Amino acid sequence: MIVNSLIDTLYKAGRVDEAWKMFRRLKELKLDPTTVTYNTLLAGLGKEGKVQRALELFGSMTESGCPPNTVTFNTLLDSLCKNDAVDLALKMLSRMTMMNCSPDILTYNTIIYGLIKENRISYAFWFYHQMKKSLHPDHITLCTLLPGVVRYRRVDDAIKIIMEFVHQASLQTSREFWAELMECILIEADIEQAILFAERLVDSICQDDYVIIPLIRVLCKRNKPLDAQKLFDKFTKTLGIHPTMESYNCLMDGLLGHNVTEKAWDLFVEMKNAGCYPNIFTYNLLLDAHSKSRRFNELLELYNEMLCRGCKPNAITHNIIISSLVKSNKLDKALDLYYDLISGDFFPTPCTYGPLIDGLLKARRSEEAMKIFEEMLDYQCKPNCAIYNILINGFGKAGEVDIACDLFKRMVKKGIRPDLKSYTILVECMCMIGRVDDAMRYFEELKLTGIDPDTVSYNLMINGLGKSSRLEEALSLFSEMKKKGITPDLYTYNSLILHLGIAGMVDLAGQMYEELQLVGFQPNVFTYNALIRGHSMSGNKDRAFTVYEKMMTMGCSPNKGTYAQLPNKC
C-alpha cells in the first residue's frame, strides 16, 4: 500500500508530524489503515520513547479492524523493553499467546534483552530454556544473554550454553561470530570475567584468535598495551591458539599507538618467524611509526623490504612515504614521487597533498604550493578543511594575512565548515601583526558558529590583548573561560602576569601568581621572570629581588632572561 510506504518514509526522515497527519487523513481519503500502518507508527513511537501513546495506539487496532500480528507484538515488546517496562512486556507476551499469535525468535530475544537490562539474570536464563522447547536460539540470543550471564560470574553456565549452541545440527559459527560475542560480553562484563570466559571458551570449543582480538583492543584502549601482549602470549603460547595476521596486527597497532615500539618490532620479527607474512596493513603501521619517530633511513629500509616481499603499496603507504620525505627535508624527492605516482594509477587524497603544500609553504615556495593546491580537483581530490588550514597557516605565518583571510572566505564559500583550528590560526596570525580587533572578530565568530573555544584559542586572544595593553578585555576573557569550564593553563597565567606587570598592575600580577599555585600549577622560570620584570619596571627593586630569592628557594633555575630583568643593586 502506497500510503504505508509514505508514512514509513516520513517517519524515517524525521517528519513525524506529517506522518501522523497522513494517518489521520486516511478516513478522508476513504482508506482503511492496515496492520502494517499500525506497525510502522508503533515502531516510530517506540524509538521516541512514547510508550503510553504506543499502548493506546495498540489498543485502538482491534476497534479499527486490524488485529495485531507477531510483528506488532514484537514492535511493542521492543519499545517496552527499551523503555524499562519489562514487566508490562511480559504481560503483553501472555496476551500475545492468548490471541494465538506465535512468539518467534525475535520475541524471545527481545524479552531476554529486557531482563538482562534489568539485571534479572536468573529469569532471563529460565526464559532462555523455555524458548528452547520450541525454538532454536540464534547468535543474537547468545550475544544478548551471555554478557549478562558472564557479568554475574556464571561462566560455567555461559560455556554450557555456547557448547549447546555450537552443537546444534548444521550450525556454522564464523570467526565474526566469536568476535561479536566477545565484544558484547565486554560491554556488559568486566575485563577479568571476559578473559576468564575466553580462556574457558578456548579450552573447550574454540581455537579461533578472533576470540582475543576484542580483548586486545579493549586493553589497549584502556592504556594497558603490555597487559594486551601478556594476554596474547598466554592464549597463543600456553592455550594453543594459532595467531593469524589479524591478531598480530591488532596487537601491533595497540603497542605502536602507545609508543611501545620495541615490543612492536619484536612482535613483527616473531610474526615472520612463525610463518605469518605481514600484509600492507602491518607495513603501514610500522612505516608510520618510523615516520613519527623521524627514523627516515629505517623507514626506507622497511619500505624496500616490503617491495622485495611482493607486498604492493597502497595509497596510505605512498602518503606515509611522501610525508616522511617532506619531514626529512627532501621536499623535491617527495614532489618527484608525487608526480611519478599520478602519472600511473595512483589516486591522491588530501593526506597526499597536505604534507606537500605544508612543505612548500615552509620553504617559502608559495606559488608552487598554490599550483599543487589548484590541481587537486584535476585528480578528483576535493580540498577539505585540513588542507585549507595548512594554506591559511602557511600564508598567515609568512605575514600574508590578507591571502590567508581570502582563503578562509573561499573555504566557507565552497561549503566547507571551518573548525576550531581554522579560527585559532587566524586569531594567532592577526595577533602576531597587531590586528587585535580582527583577531577578536574571528574569535567572536568562532563562538557564534557553535564551536567552543579551547584553552589555546583563549590564550592567544588573552596574550594578543595583553600585548596591545587592553588588559581589561584580557581579564574579561580570563573570567569568561573559567565560567565556561575551560581550564586556564600555566601559559594563561604567565601571559597575564607578564602584561599586568608591564602595565604597572603588579599587585594584580601577584594575585595571579598566588592563584596559579592554588589551582595546582608550579611556577616556572617564565612566571618568575614576568614578576621580576613587573617589579623592576615599577621601580621596586626590593620586591624584584624578593621574587628572585623565592625562585631560587623553590628550586627554579634562572635563565639569561632572569638576569636581564633584575635591576642593578646600586
N, C-alpha and C positions, 0 to 999 in steps of 0.2 A: 504493500500500500504506500503510495507516494507521500501521504500526509505523515505516516510513521517515520519515514526516512527524513522528512523535513524537520519534524520535531527533534529527532535524534541529532541531526546536523546542527540545528540551532543550539541545542544543549551543549554539544561538544565544542561549539565555537564560543561558548560563554554568553550567549544571547538568551539567557534563561527566561526573562520576562516575555520575550517574543515566543518562546516555545510554549509557555503556559497560555499565552493569548491565543495561539493556534489551537491548542487543546480545547479551550472554551468555545472557540468558533465552530467546532465540529457540528454542533446541532444546527447552527445557522446554515452550514453547508450541506445539511441533511446527510451527514456521515456519522456512522457509529464508531466509537473507539473500539479497538481490539485489545486483546491481551497484550500484544506486542507494544501497543501505545502505552498502556499502563506500566509495563516492564521498563520501558525507556524512561518514563517520568520517575518511577521508583528508584532507578539507578542514579538519576540526577539528584534526587533528594537525599539519597544515601551519601553521595560524595560531598554534599553541602552540610551533612550532619543534622539534617532536619528530620529526626526520627519520628516525632509525633505527627508531623504532616504526612510522612510516608505511611504510617499506620492508618491514618484517616483515609488516605487515597486507596490503600489496600482494602479497607472496609467497604468502600463505595463500588468496588469492582463487580461484586455479585449483583448488586442492585442494577448495574448497567448492563447486565447480561454477559459479563466477561469473567468466567470462572478462572481463578489463578491456576497456573501450571507450575511445573518444577522450577522453571526459570524464574517465575515470580517469587516463589518462596526463597530460592537461593539468593536472589537480589535483596530481598528484605532481610534475610538472615545475615548477609554480609554487612548491611547497614547497621543492624542491631549489634553485631559482634564488634564492629569497628568503633562503635559509639558507646561502649561499656554497658550494654544492655543484654548480657549473655543469658540471664535467667528468662527474660522475655523471649529471647531467641529459642530457648529450649521449649517454652510453651508453644511457640509458633511451630516448632518441629512436630510436636504432638498433634497440633491442628492439621499439619500437612498430611500426616499419615491417616488421620481420621477422614480427610477429604479424598482419600485414595490417590494421593499424589506421591509417587515413589521417590524417596530420597536417593540421590545419586552420590557419586564420589565427591563432587563439589560440595554437596550439602554437609557431608561428614567432615570434610577438610575445613569448612568454614566454622563449624561448631568447635572442632578441635582447636582451631586458631583462637577463638574467643576464650575458651577455657584456659589455654596456655597463657594468653594475655593477662588473665586474672589470677594467674598462679595456682589454678586448680588442677594440678598435675595428675593427681590420682583419678579424678573424674575424667580427665582427658584420656588417660590410659585405659580406663574402663570403656569409655566411648569408642576408642580405637578397636578394642576387642569385640564390641557389639557390631561394629561396621564389618569386621572380618567374617561375620556369619553369613553375610550376603554379598559382600563386595571385596575385590582385591585392592589393597592400598596402592597408591601410586607414589611417584617420587615427591610430589607436593605434600602428601600425607606425612612422609618421613621428615621432610625439611620443615614442616610445621610442628610436628610432635616431638621429635628427638631433641631439638635445642632446649625445650623445657625439661625433658627427662634428664638430660646431661646436667643442666643447671642445678637440678636438685640431687645431684651426685648419684643418680641411679644408672650408672654406666653399664652395669650388668644387664639391666632391662633394655637399655638402648642397643647393646650389642645383639641381644636375643632378637629384637625387632628387626634389625638390619639383616641378620642372617636369614630369618624367615622371608624377608622381602627378596633377597638375592636368590633364594632357592625356589621362588615362585616359577612355575612352568614357563619356559621360553622367554624369560626376562633377561634383557641385555642391559648391563649397567655401564655407562660410558665414563670416560675419565672426567668429563664435565660434571657428571652427577656427583662424584666424590668431592670435587672442588666446591660445588654449590652447597652440598650438605655441610661441609666444614665451615663455609662462610656463614651459613645460617646459624650454626652452633656457636660460632664466635660472636655473633650479635647478642645472643642470649646468655651464654655461659662464660665464666671467667677463663682465662687462658690456660690455667693449670688443669681445669677439668676437661677442656677441649683437647689438650695434649694427651691426657690420660685416655680419653676416648679414642684418639687417633692411634695410640700405642696398642690398645686392645683390638682396634679395627685391623691394623696391620698384622697383628699376631694371629688373628682368627680367620680373616676372609679376604683382605685387600692388600695387595703389594704395590699399589699404584702410587707414584710420587705426587700425584695431584692432591693426595690427602694432606701433604705437608706444605704445599705452596701457600695456601691461605694463612697457615700458622706463621710461616716465614715473613709474609707481608705484614701481618699484624705486629709481630715482634719488632720489625724494622720501623714501622710507623710509630711505635712506642719508644723509639730511640734505644733499642736493645739488639743491635746487629750481631753482637758477639753471642748473645743467647740464641739468636736465629741460627748462627753457624753451629753451635753446640747441638741444637735440635737436629739440624741437617746431618751432622756427623753421627748422632745416635741412631737416627732412622735408617741411614744408608750403610753404616759400618757395623752396627750392632743388631738392628732389627731386620736387616736384609732387603730393604727397598733398593731397587736399582734406579739411581738417579738418571733423569733424562735432561736434555738440553734446557727444557723449560724450568726445572727446579734449580739447575746450575745458574741460569740467567737471572732467576728471581732473587736468589741469594746474592749473586754478584752485584745486582742493581742496588740491593739494600746496603751492602758493605760499602760500595762506592758512594752511595748517597750520604753516608755518614763519615766519609773520608777514612775508612778503614782500608786503605789502598793496598797495603802489604798483604793482608789476608785475601783480598780480592785477587791479587796476582797469584798467590799460592793456589787458590781455587781454580784459576784459569789453567795452571800447569796440571793440577790434579785432574781436571776435566779432560784435557788432551791425553794424559797418560791412561785414563780409563777408557779411551777409545770413543769418547763422546766429542765429536768435532764441533767447534764453535761455529755459530752461524753469524749472519750480518748483524743481528741484534747484539750478540756478545761483543763483536769487534767494535761496534759503535759505542757501547758502554765504555770500553777501555780506551778507545781513541779520545772520547770526550773527557775522560779522567786525565789523560795526558795533557790535553789542551788546557784544561782548567788549572793544572799544576805547572803549566808552561814548560813541560818537558817535550820540546818540539822534535828533538832528534829521535827520542824513543818513539814518539808518535809516528814518524815517517818509517822507522824500522818495522813497527807493528803493521802499518798500512801495507808495506811491501810483503810482509809475511802473509797477510790476508789475501793479497793478489796471487801469491805463489800457491796458496792452498785452493785457488779456484773459487774463492768467495767473492761474488760480484758486488761492488759497492753500490749503494743506493743514494737517493737524494740527501739523506741525513749524513751519510759518510762524506759526500762531497762538501756539504755545508760545514762540517767539522774541519775538514782539511783547509778550506778557504779561510775560515775564521782563524785557524791556527797560523796560517801563513801571514795574515794581516797582523796578528798579535806578535809574531816573531820578526816584525819589520821587513817582511818580504812581500810588500804590497804588490809590486809588479808581477811577481810569480803568481800571486793569488788572482790577479787580473788575467794573466795568461791562461791559467787553469780555467777560469770562468769562461773566457771566450772559446777555449778549446771544447769545453763541455757543451755550450749552447750551439756549437756547430754540429753536434751529434743529436742524440735523442734525449738529452737532459732537459727537464722542465724545472727552471729555477723557482724558488719560493722566496717569501720575504726574508727567511733566515739566510738565504744566499746573498741577498742584496745588502742586508743590514751591516755586516762587517765591512764590506767593500766601500759602501758610502761613508761609513764612520771613519774608516782608514784614510780615504781620500780627503775628507774634510779636515782631519787632524794633520794631514800632510800639506795643508793649505792648497789643495788641488780641487777647489770648489767647482770649477767648470766641469771637470771630469765627473765629479760626484753628481752634479745635476744631469749630466748626459746619461750616466748609469740609471739614475732615478727615472728619467723620462722614457728610457727604453724598456722599463719593466712591463708596461702594458703590451709591448710588441711580443712579449713571451707569455702572454696571458697570466701575468702575475700582478694582481691588484695591490698597490701600496696599502698598508694598514697603519694603524695608529703608531706602532713601534717605529716604522720607517720614517713617518713624519716627525716623530720625536727626535730621532737621530739627526735629521736635517735641521730642525729648529734649534736643537742644542749646538750643532756644529757651527751654523751661521751666527747664532746668538753669542756664543763664546768667542767667536772671531770678531765681535764688535758689529756685525752686520745685523743689528736687531730689527731693522725695517724689513729686510728679506725674511727674517725669522717670523715676524708678525704676518707677512703676506702668506707664508707657507701655512701658518696656523689658520688663516682665513680660508685658504684653498682647501685645507683638510675638512673644515666644517662644511664648506660649500659642496664638497664631494659626498657629504653624508656620513663622514667618519667622525664618531663621537670622541672628542678629546678626553684623555684620562687624567688622573691626578698628576702623573709625570709631565704631561704636556703643559699644564698650568704652572707646575713647580719650576720647570725650565724657564718659562717666560718671566716669572716673578724674579728668579735669580738673575737672569740676563738684564732685566730692567734695573734692578737694584745695583748691579755691577757698574752701570754707566750713570747712576744717579737719577734715573727716571722713576722716582718712587711713586708718583701719582699713577703712572701707567702700571707699575707693579701692583699697586693696591687695587686698581681697576680689574686686573686679571684675577687677583686673589678673591675679590668680591664676586666676580663672575663664576669662579670655581664653586663657591658656596651656593650660588643661585641655581647651578645645574644639578644640584643634589649630590655632588661629590663632597665627602668630608675631608677637609684639610688634615694633614698629619703633622707630627712634630717638626719634620723637616721644613714643610712649607711655612708653618708659623715662625720657625727660627729665621728663615730667610727674610720674611717680612719684618719681623721684630728688629733684626740686625740692620736691614735697609733703612727703616725708620730711625733707628738709633744713630746711624751714620749721618743722617740728614737733620739731626738734632730735634727730631719730632718724638720726644720722649713720652709725652702724654699719650700719644697714639700707640706707641710701642707697649706701654704699660697696660693700656686698654686691651690690646690683643693678648697680652700675657694673661690677664684676668679672664678673657673670653675663652682661651684654650683650656684653662683649668675648669671653668664652668661646664665646658663641653666634654670633660673627662679625658682630654688629650694631655697626657703627662709631659710636662717640660723636662728636658734632659739637662745635663751639665752645660752643654753648649748654650742653651737658652739663658741660663743664669749667668754664665760668663759674659755673654753678649750684653745683657742688661747692666751687669756690674761695670763693664768697660765704658759703656756710653753714658751711664749715670755719673760715673766718676769724672769723665771728660767734661760733662755739663756742670760739674761742681756739686752734684747731688750725692755727696759722699756718704751721708747718713743713710739714705735710701739704698745706696750700693751695699753698705754694711748690713742692712736688714736682709738684702738678697743673699748675702754671704751666709748669714745665720740660717735663713730659710732652706737653702740648698742642703745644709747639713741635717736639718730636722727631717727632711724628706728622704734622707739616706744616701746622698751623694758625698763623695770625698773630694774636697777642693784639689785642683791640680795646679801646675805652675802657671797656667794662663789665668786662673782665678786670682791667685796672689799677685801676679803682675798687673792685672787690671786694678786691683785695690791699691797697690803701691802707686801706680800711675795717677789714680784719682786723688790720693792724699798729696802726692808731690805737686800736682798741678794746682791744688788748692792752697799750697804753701804750708802744709802741715807736715814738716819733716819728721817730727817725733812719731806721729801715727804711721807714717810710711815705714819707718824703721821697726816699729812695733809689729806691723804686719810681716815684715821680712823675718823678724825673730820667731814669730808664730809659725811661719812657713818652715823654718829650719827645725823647730821643735816638733812639728808634725811629720818630719821626715820627707818633706817635698824638696827635691833638689832644684836650686835656682838655675836659670839658663842665662844666656847673654842678654836677653830682653829684661830680665830681672834687674841686672846691674845697670842697664841703660835707664831704667825708670827711677832708680834710687837717687834722691837728691844728694848734693855734696854736703858733708857734715859741717863744713866751716860756714 
